[in-house]
Amino acid sequence: MPRRHRNHLPTRPTWRCAACGIAWPCSAAKLRLLGEYRQDRLALTVYLATLQAEAGEHLRDVDPARLTERFLSWARARG
């Protein structure tokens, strides 16, 4: 029986992964996003900043600095 592929997408308003249930972006989502935006890291950070702003509206009890760490720190170019 074939396995169903479950996308690691954020659920709103909890901002947990629809596939694995941990805080989004989970490791699988990060890997997928890095692959999709491999040639345009700036576009990735703009996309993630937009999602961070949306998450901030839903997760008002979470420190904004923690949301920045969660959504953006891992996506910055190294070097």
Secondary structure in CASP SS format (residue, H / E / C, confidence):
PFRMAT SS
TARGET T0000
AUTHOR 0000-0000-0000
METHOD secondary structure of the structure
MODEL  1
M C 1.00
P C 1.00
R C 1.00
R C 1.00
H C 1.00
R C 1.00
N C 1.00
H C 1.00
L C 1.00
P E 1.00
T E 1.00
R C 1.00
P C 1.00
T C 1.00
W C 1.00
R E 1.00
C E 1.00
A C 1.00
A C 1.00
C C 1.00
G C 1.00
I C 1.00
A E 1.00
W C 1.00
P C 1.00
C C 1.00
S H 1.00
A H 1.00
A H 1.00
K H 1.00
L H 1.00
R H 1.00
L H 1.00
L H 1.00
G H 1.00
E H 1.00
Y C 1.00
R C 1.00
Q C 1.00
D C 1.00
R H 1.00
L H 1.00
A H 1.00
L H 1.00
T H 1.00
V H 1.00
Y H 1.00
L H 1.00
A H 1.00
T H 1.00
L H 1.00
Q H 1.00
A H 1.00
E H 1.00
A H 1.00
G H 1.00
E H 1.00
H H 1.00
L C 1.00
R C 1.00
D C 1.00
V C 1.00
D C 1.00
P H 1.00
A H 1.00
R H 1.00
L H 1.00
T H 1.00
E H 1.00
R H 1.00
F H 1.00
L C 1.00
S H 1.00
W H 1.00
A H 1.00
R C 1.00
A C 1.00
R C 1.00
G C 1.00
END
